Amino acid sequence: MKKAKISITTSSFGKYDDKPLAPLRSDFEIALNPYGRKLKKEEIIELCLGSAGIIAGTEPLSADVLEGLPGLKVISRCGTGLDNVDMEAAKGLGVEVFNTPDAPTRAVAELTAGLILNLLRKISEMDSAIRAGKWEKLMGNLLIGKNVGIIGFGRIGRASASLLQSLGCAIAFTDPFVGDEPFQHVKKLSLHELLDFADIVIIHVNTKDLILGADEIALMRKGSWLINVARGGVVDEDALFESLKSGRLGGAAIDVFGREPYDGRLRELRNTILTPHIGSYAVESRVEMELLSTENLLKGLGKL
């Protein structure tokens, strides 16, 4: 009997541990992403045609893509966000959709803390100077005692709050979907109140809607720092560039961009740290995500 086909569109599935692939080998024909990068629409259809299930990354699973994949029963997203999946189209086509919301939480929270410490102590800036032949000691700032404002207070926002509280920070958040005082010693503010409060603003929202435009960036404290490890497109990158270039903001660490791979003007500035969308890229977190996505796929296909 011919094995059912499943496709894995993420670019590095099973690279760091073979365990997520092991439960699939006996029952399925496995089609892996051959490009080592995010797939384009036509590549998704080519790879996934005839598949009963997909273990998906961040590629666009839009209505036209899903309609081009007859027989598809399950999408198991290896990650948190589902904004790349047309959920209405999936429902209409009878495709069940899963994700792995808990697995990346600690990895993103630790990346957030690392980026903040890097920004405040100007670590990357001095590393670059040494590599360019300059012995340049730059004065930084302590993290203890800083006011941290978190935009978006779900799993990752709360994990970041816990880490930063342990390092001596005062925490406030804004999130229309969360009630008052969901976390000990944390206060809820409006967005404008938070921007006035915070020395460090962290974005942890699960949306692609613009959150910080030019007007909002202008309300941030002079010399404050911005961290975005959430979604590209939620910060006006041009307005951020101008505020950083003028010295009004102290610095920014950006892991997600409106267009990726990123090739914009923020690369010109010394007071920025730019990373290529690596929030979940810790081996332990990545393997857990992959194991859960395999489990979800098997569950959706009635194999568990």
C-alpha positions as CSV (number, residue, x, y, z in Angstrom):
1,M,0.0,0.0,0.0
2,K,1.3,3.4,-0.9
3,K,2.2,5.6,2.0
4,A,0.3,8.9,2.6
5,K,2.4,12.0,1.8
6,I,3.2,14.7,4.2
7,S,5.2,17.8,3.5
8,I,7.5,19.8,5.8
9,T,8.0,23.4,4.6
10,T,10.1,24.7,7.4
11,S,13.7,25.1,6.2
12,S,15.6,23.3,9.1
13,F,13.2,20.7,10.4
14,G,15.1,17.8,12.1
15,K,18.4,19.5,11.6
16,Y,19.3,19.6,15.3
17,D,17.7,16.4,16.4
18,D,16.2,13.6,14.4
19,K,13.5,12.8,17.0
20,P,10.7,14.9,15.4
21,L,11.1,13.0,12.1
22,A,11.2,9.5,13.6
23,P,7.5,9.0,14.3
24,L,6.7,10.0,10.6
25,R,9.0,7.7,8.7
26,S,7.1,4.4,9.0
27,D,3.7,5.6,7.9
28,F,4.4,8.5,5.6
29,E,6.2,9.6,2.5
30,I,8.0,12.8,3.7
31,A,8.7,15.7,1.3
32,L,11.2,18.2,2.8
33,N,11.9,21.8,1.9
34,P,14.7,21.5,-0.7
35,Y,15.5,25.2,-0.8
36,G,16.7,25.9,2.8
37,R,14.6,29.1,2.9
38,K,11.1,30.4,3.1
39,L,9.0,29.0,0.2
40,K,7.2,31.1,-2.4
41,K,3.6,30.3,-3.2
42,E,4.3,28.3,-6.3
43,E,7.0,26.3,-4.5
44,I,4.5,25.5,-1.7
45,I,2.1,24.0,-4.1
46,E,4.8,22.1,-6.0
47,L,6.2,20.6,-2.7
48,C,2.9,19.9,-1.0
49,L,0.7,18.7,-3.9
50,G,-0.9,15.4,-2.9
51,S,-0.1,15.8,0.8
52,A,-2.5,14.9,3.6
53,G,-0.7,17.1,6.0
54,I,1.8,19.9,6.2
55,I,4.2,20.9,9.0
56,A,4.4,24.5,8.2
57,G,6.7,27.5,8.8
58,T,6.0,31.1,8.0
59,E,5.3,30.7,4.3
60,P,2.0,32.1,2.9
61,L,-0.7,29.5,3.1
62,S,-3.3,31.8,1.5
63,A,-6.7,30.8,0.1
64,D,-5.3,30.3,-3.5
65,V,-2.5,28.1,-2.1
66,L,-4.9,25.9,-0.1
67,E,-7.3,25.6,-3.0
68,G,-4.4,24.3,-5.0
69,L,-3.8,21.4,-2.5
70,P,-6.8,19.1,-2.8
71,G,-6.8,16.3,-0.2
72,L,-5.0,18.4,2.4
73,K,-6.4,17.6,5.9
74,V,-4.1,19.1,8.4
75,I,-1.7,22.1,8.8
76,S,0.6,21.8,11.8
77,R,2.3,25.1,12.3
78,C,5.8,24.8,13.8
79,G,5.6,28.0,15.7
80,T,3.1,30.4,17.4
81,G,1.7,32.8,14.8
82,L,-1.0,31.8,12.4
83,D,-1.2,35.0,10.5
84,N,0.4,33.4,7.5
85,V,-2.6,30.9,7.3
86,D,-5.9,31.9,5.8
87,M,-7.9,30.4,8.6
88,E,-11.3,31.1,7.0
89,A,-10.2,29.3,3.8
90,A,-8.8,26.4,5.8
91,K,-12.1,26.0,7.7
92,G,-14.1,26.2,4.5
93,L,-11.9,23.5,2.9
94,G,-12.1,21.3,6.0
95,V,-8.4,21.7,6.9
96,E,-7.7,21.4,10.6
97,V,-5.0,23.9,11.8
98,F,-2.7,23.5,14.9
99,N,0.2,25.5,16.3
100,T,2.8,25.3,19.1
101,P,2.2,28.4,21.2
102,D,4.1,27.4,24.3
103,A,7.4,26.0,22.9
104,P,9.1,29.3,21.8
105,T,8.1,31.3,24.9
106,R,11.4,30.9,26.9
107,A,13.5,31.3,23.8
108,V,11.9,34.6,22.8
109,A,12.0,35.9,26.4
110,E,15.7,35.1,26.8
111,L,16.5,36.7,23.4
112,T,14.6,39.8,24.6
113,A,16.7,40.0,27.8
114,G,19.9,39.4,25.8
115,L,19.2,42.1,23.3
116,I,18.4,44.6,26.1
117,L,21.7,43.9,27.9
118,N,23.5,44.1,24.6
119,L,22.0,47.5,23.8
120,L,22.5,49.0,27.2
121,R,26.1,48.0,27.5
122,K,26.8,48.6,23.7
123,I,28.4,45.1,23.4
124,S,27.9,44.6,19.7
125,E,29.0,48.2,19.0
126,M,32.4,47.8,20.7
127,D,32.9,44.3,19.2
128,S,32.5,45.9,15.8
129,A,34.9,48.6,16.7
130,I,37.6,46.2,17.8
131,R,37.2,44.2,14.6
132,A,37.7,47.4,12.7
133,G,40.9,48.1,14.6
134,K,39.6,50.6,17.1
135,W,40.1,50.2,20.9
136,E,37.0,52.2,21.9
137,K,35.5,52.0,25.4
138,L,31.9,53.2,25.3
139,M,30.0,54.0,28.5
140,G,26.8,52.0,28.9
141,N,23.9,51.8,31.3
142,L,22.7,49.4,34.0
143,L,19.5,47.5,33.6
144,I,18.6,47.5,37.3
145,G,16.1,50.2,38.2
146,K,14.9,50.7,34.6
147,N,11.2,51.0,33.8
148,V,10.2,48.4,31.2
149,G,7.0,48.8,29.2
150,I,5.7,45.7,27.4
151,I,3.3,46.0,24.5
152,G,1.4,42.7,24.4
153,F,1.1,40.6,27.6
154,G,0.5,37.0,26.5
155,R,2.8,34.1,27.2
156,I,6.0,35.7,25.9
157,G,5.2,39.1,27.4
158,R,4.7,37.6,30.9
159,A,7.9,35.4,30.6
160,S,9.9,38.5,29.7
161,A,8.4,40.4,32.6
162,S,9.4,37.6,35.0
163,L,13.0,37.6,33.7
164,L,13.3,41.4,33.8
165,Q,11.8,41.7,37.3
166,S,14.4,39.3,38.6
167,L,17.0,41.7,37.2
168,G,15.6,44.7,39.1
169,C,13.2,46.3,36.5
170,A,9.8,47.9,37.2
171,I,7.3,46.5,34.7
172,A,4.2,47.9,33.1
173,F,2.2,46.5,30.2
174,T,-0.5,47.5,27.7
175,D,-2.8,44.9,26.1
176,P,-6.5,45.3,25.4
177,F,-7.1,41.6,25.7
178,V,-5.7,41.3,29.3
179,G,-7.4,42.4,32.4
180,D,-5.9,44.4,35.3
181,E,-3.1,42.9,37.4
182,P,-2.6,39.6,35.7
183,F,0.9,39.4,37.2
184,Q,2.3,40.3,40.6
185,H,3.7,43.9,40.8
186,V,2.9,44.7,37.2
187,K,0.6,47.6,36.3
188,K,-1.6,48.0,33.3
189,L,-1.4,51.3,31.3
190,S,-2.7,52.7,28.1
191,L,-0.2,52.8,25.2
192,H,0.5,56.5,25.6
193,E,0.9,56.1,29.4
194,L,3.3,53.2,28.8
195,L,5.4,55.2,26.3
196,D,5.8,58.0,28.9
197,F,6.6,55.5,31.7
198,A,9.2,53.3,29.9
199,D,12.9,53.6,29.6
200,I,12.7,50.3,27.6
201,V,9.8,49.5,25.3
202,I,9.4,45.8,24.3
203,I,6.9,44.7,21.6
204,H,5.4,41.2,22.1
205,V,2.2,41.6,20.1
206,N,0.7,38.8,17.9
207,T,-0.4,41.0,15.1
208,K,0.9,42.8,12.0
209,D,-1.0,45.9,12.5
210,L,1.0,49.1,13.0
211,I,1.5,49.7,16.8
212,L,4.3,52.4,16.8
213,G,4.0,54.9,14.1
214,A,5.8,58.3,14.0
215,D,3.4,59.8,16.5
216,E,3.9,57.1,19.0
217,I,7.7,57.0,18.6
218,A,7.7,60.7,19.3
219,L,6.0,60.0,22.6
220,M,8.8,57.7,23.8
221,R,11.2,59.0,26.5
222,K,14.3,60.8,25.2
223,G,17.1,58.3,25.3
224,S,14.9,55.2,25.7
225,W,15.4,51.9,23.9
226,L,13.1,49.9,21.7
227,I,13.0,46.1,21.3
228,N,10.8,44.4,18.7
229,V,10.9,40.6,18.7
230,A,7.2,40.2,17.7
231,R,6.1,40.9,14.2
232,G,7.4,42.9,11.2
233,G,5.3,45.8,10.2
234,V,4.3,46.8,13.7
235,V,6.9,49.6,13.9
236,D,7.3,52.4,11.3
237,E,10.9,51.7,10.4
238,D,11.5,55.0,8.7
239,A,10.3,57.0,11.7
240,L,12.4,54.7,13.9
241,F,15.5,55.4,11.7
242,E,15.0,59.2,12.0
243,S,14.6,59.1,15.8
244,L,17.6,56.9,16.2
245,K,19.8,58.9,13.8
246,S,18.9,62.1,15.6
247,G,19.9,60.6,19.0
248,R,16.4,61.1,20.4
249,L,16.1,57.4,21.1
250,G,19.1,55.6,22.7
251,G,18.9,52.5,20.6
252,A,16.8,49.7,19.1
253,A,17.1,45.9,18.7
254,I,15.0,44.6,15.9
255,D,14.5,40.9,15.1
256,V,11.5,41.2,12.7
257,F,11.0,43.5,9.8
258,G,8.3,44.6,7.4
259,R,10.2,43.0,4.6
260,E,12.5,40.1,5.1
261,P,15.4,39.6,4.3
262,Y,15.9,43.2,5.6
263,D,18.1,45.6,3.6
264,G,16.9,49.0,4.9
265,R,18.5,52.0,6.4
266,L,18.6,50.8,10.0
267,R,21.8,48.9,9.0
268,E,23.6,52.3,8.7
269,L,23.3,53.1,12.4
270,R,25.6,52.1,15.2
271,N,22.9,52.2,17.9
272,T,20.9,49.3,16.4
273,I,21.1,45.5,16.8
274,L,19.6,43.7,13.9
275,T,18.9,39.9,13.9
276,P,17.3,37.8,11.2
277,H,14.0,36.7,12.9
278,I,15.6,34.2,15.3
279,G,13.2,34.4,18.3
280,S,12.7,30.6,18.5
281,Y,16.2,29.7,17.4
282,A,17.5,28.0,20.5
283,V,18.1,24.3,20.0
284,E,16.1,23.2,23.0
285,S,13.1,25.4,22.0
286,R,13.4,24.4,18.3
287,V,13.4,20.7,19.0
288,E,10.4,21.0,21.4
289,M,8.5,23.0,18.7
290,E,9.2,20.3,16.1
291,L,8.2,17.5,18.4
292,L,4.9,19.2,19.2
293,S,4.2,20.0,15.6
294,T,4.8,16.3,14.7
295,E,2.4,15.3,17.5
296,N,-0.2,17.8,16.3
297,L,0.1,16.5,12.8
298,L,-0.4,12.9,13.9
299,K,-3.3,13.9,16.1
300,G,-5.0,15.7,13.2
301,L,-4.6,12.7,10.9
302,G,-6.0,10.4,13.5
303,K,-2.7,8.6,14.1
304,L,-2.6,9.3,17.9
